[in-house]
Amino acid sequence: MSADLVPDDLWERVAPLLPPRPPRRHRYPGRLPADDRAALRGIVYVLCKSVSWRDVPAEQVGCSGVTARRRLRDWTACREPPRQ
């Protein structure tokens, strides 16, 4: 099911549009971030199934719904406003 949500051709089109991930801290690096493709699968799952973020099946998608929502928030916050 998760392979159907973000096929390779879609991922090849979307991946260059995503902002680069900030570098990890050297000291106290924290938990490894979830994969961007898994986060996109979570976002697509919510849009296709019309479920809440906490109802995303982490085992099938690859990340939790909270992670997908947070990544969507971060990706949309990085957009620059249009210039006039």
Secondary structure by P-SEA (a helix, b strand, c coil): cccccccaaaaaaccccccccccccccccccccccaaaaaaaaaaaaaacccccccccccccccaaaaaaaaaaaaaacccccc
